[in-house]
Amino acid sequence: MLTIPDLTLLFMVVVSGLAIAFVYMLHELEPRLARLRQRGERVLRDRIR
């Protein structure tokens, strides 16, 4: 049986892992989002002309 300190440590490890995964996901998505943003600006600029 896990004691309270063991459960707390397990919870902290799980939350830390999820936070790291979230930051990594944002790090991987940012270049793609920047390209999409540039493409969208180009389309809007072409429509204005």
Secondary structure, DSSP 4 states (H G I P E B T S, - for coil): ---HHHHHHHHHHHHHHHHHHHHHHHHHHHHHHHHHHHHHHHHHHHHH-
